[in-house]
Amino acid sequence: MSWDFRQPGTRICVCYDVSNDDALKLWRESEQPSVEQLKEKHGCGNNCAMCIPYFRTLLRDYQRGKWPKDEAAKAGTEWFGAKKK
């Protein structure tokens, strides 16, 4: 079983219980989204920092328009073309 950190609601930072939804909300409210904002608001990266590469990837995909796949998230039945069961 693989871990899909792009799936809505996935907890990325286990130290401070921060999900990708939390990051997305913060970035959508910001004019210049950054991983640093997650550090400031939620503490992400201040303990083990294992979450930082995942948040950087999500931010890059968000800025390129590749994440989230809003159509799939709204429908709730598909995510990146894969049907949920």
GUGULO-723282 format. One record per residue (C-alpha): residue number from 1; residue in three letters; chain; x, y, z. Coordinates in steps of 0.1 Angstrom, whole numbers, padded with zeros to 4 digits. Layout:
{nr NUM&rest ALA&kette A&east X&north Y&up Z} $
...
***
This chain:
{nr 1&rest MET&kette A&east 0000&north 0000&up 0000} $
{nr 2&rest SER&kette A&east 0014&north 0033&up -0010} $
{nr 3&rest TRP&kette A&east 0010&north 0067&up 0007} $
{nr 4&rest ASP&kette A&east -0005&north 0094&up -0016} $
{nr 5&rest PHE&kette A&east 0003&north 0127&up 0001} $
{nr 6&rest ARG&kette A&east -0018&north 0145&up -0026} $
{nr 7&rest GLN&kette A&east -0050&north 0128&up -0016} $
{nr 8&rest PRO&kette A&east -0073&north 0154&up 0001} $
{nr 9&rest GLY&kette A&east -0071&north 0154&up 0039} $
{nr 10&rest THR&kette A&east -0038&north 0136&up 0041} $
{nr 11&rest ARG&kette A&east -0018&north 0145&up 0072} $
{nr 12&rest ILE&kette A&east 0017&north 0155&up 0061} $
{nr 13&rest CYS&kette A&east 0032&north 0169&up 0093} $
{nr 14&rest VAL&kette A&east 0027&north 0143&up 0120} $
{nr 15&rest CYS&kette A&east 0046&north 0163&up 0146} $
{nr 16&rest TYR&kette A&east 0020&north 0192&up 0145} $
{nr 17&rest ASP&kette A&east -0009&north 0173&up 0128} $
{nr 18&rest VAL&kette A&east -0010&north 0195&up 0096} $
{nr 19&rest SER&kette A&east -0027&north 0181&up 0065} $
{nr 20&rest ASN&kette A&east -0024&north 0190&up 0029} $
{nr 21&rest ASP&kette A&east -0059&north 0206&up 0033} $
{nr 22&rest ASP&kette A&east -0044&north 0230&up 0059} $
{nr 23&rest ALA&kette A&east -0016&north 0239&up 0035} $
{nr 24&rest LEU&kette A&east -0040&north 0244&up 0006} $
{nr 25&rest LYS&kette A&east -0063&north 0267&up 0027} $
{nr 26&rest LEU&kette A&east -0033&north 0288&up 0038} $
{nr 27&rest TRP&kette A&east -0018&north 0290&up 0003} $
{nr 28&rest ARG&kette A&east -0052&north 0300&up -0013} $
{nr 29&rest GLU&kette A&east -0055&north 0329&up 0012} $
{nr 30&rest SER&kette A&east -0019&north 0341&up 0004} $
{nr 31&rest GLU&kette A&east -0007&north 0363&up -0024} $
{nr 32&rest GLN&kette A&east 0027&north 0347&up -0022} $
{nr 33&rest PRO&kette A&east 0023&north 0312&up -0009} $
{nr 34&rest SER&kette A&east 0053&north 0295&up 0007} $
{nr 35&rest VAL&kette A&east 0064&north 0266&up 0029} $
{nr 36&rest GLU&kette A&east 0077&north 0292&up 0053} $
{nr 37&rest GLN&kette A&east 0041&north 0302&up 0060} $
{nr 38&rest LEU&kette A&east 0034&north 0267&up 0073} $
{nr 39&rest LYS&kette A&east 0064&north 0269&up 0096} $
{nr 40&rest GLU&kette A&east 0051&north 0302&up 0110} $
{nr 41&rest LYS&kette A&east 0015&north 0293&up 0114} $
{nr 42&rest HIS&kette A&east 0016&north 0256&up 0122} $
{nr 43&rest GLY&kette A&east 0052&north 0249&up 0133} $
{nr 44&rest CYS&kette A&east 0058&north 0225&up 0104} $
{nr 45&rest GLY&kette A&east 0095&north 0217&up 0101} $
{nr 46&rest ASN&kette A&east 0104&north 0229&up 0135} $
{nr 47&rest ASN&kette A&east 0107&north 0194&up 0149} $
{nr 48&rest CYS&kette A&east 0118&north 0166&up 0126} $
{nr 49&rest ALA&kette A&east 0113&north 0184&up 0093} $
{nr 50&rest MET&kette A&east 0104&north 0152&up 0074} $
{nr 51&rest CYS&kette A&east 0073&north 0170&up 0061} $
{nr 52&rest ILE&kette A&east 0091&north 0198&up 0044} $
{nr 53&rest PRO&kette A&east 0100&north 0180&up 0011} $
{nr 54&rest TYR&kette A&east 0063&north 0169&up 0008} $
{nr 55&rest PHE&kette A&east 0050&north 0204&up 0014} $
{nr 56&rest ARG&kette A&east 0076&north 0218&up -0012} $
{nr 57&rest THR&kette A&east 0063&north 0193&up -0038} $
{nr 58&rest LEU&kette A&east 0027&north 0202&up -0030} $
{nr 59&rest LEU&kette A&east 0035&north 0239&up -0033} $
{nr 60&rest ARG&kette A&east 0053&north 0235&up -0066} $
{nr 61&rest ASP&kette A&east 0023&north 0215&up -0080} $
{nr 62&rest TYR&kette A&east -0001&north 0240&up -0066} $
{nr 63&rest GLN&kette A&east 0017&north 0269&up -0083} $
{nr 64&rest ARG&kette A&east 0018&north 0250&up -0116} $
{nr 65&rest GLY&kette A&east -0019&north 0242&up -0114} $
{nr 66&rest LYS&kette A&east -0014&north 0205&up -0110} $
{nr 67&rest TRP&kette A&east -0027&north 0202&up -0075} $
{nr 68&rest PRO&kette A&east -0053&north 0199&up -0063} $
{nr 69&rest LYS&kette A&east -0074&north 0184&up -0090} $
{nr 70&rest ASP&kette A&east -0105&north 0204&up -0081} $
{nr 71&rest GLU&kette A&east -0129&north 0186&up -0104} $
{nr 72&rest ALA&kette A&east -0120&north 0153&up -0088} $
{nr 73&rest ALA&kette A&east -0121&north 0167&up -0053} $
{nr 74&rest LYS&kette A&east -0155&north 0182&up -0058} $
{nr 75&rest ALA&kette A&east -0169&north 0150&up -0073} $
{nr 76&rest GLY&kette A&east -0155&north 0129&up -0045} $
{nr 77&rest THR&kette A&east -0154&north 0098&up -0068} $
{nr 78&rest GLU&kette A&east -0121&north 0103&up -0086} $
{nr 79&rest TRP&kette A&east -0086&north 0115&up -0077} $
{nr 80&rest PHE&kette A&east -0060&north 0118&up -0105} $
{nr 81&rest GLY&kette A&east -0081&north 0097&up -0127} $
{nr 82&rest ALA&kette A&east -0084&north 0067&up -0103} $
{nr 83&rest LYS&kette A&east -0119&north 0057&up -0091} $
{nr 84&rest LYS&kette A&east -0124&north 0056&up -0054} $
{nr 85&rest LYS&kette A&east -0142&north 0026&up -0040} $
***
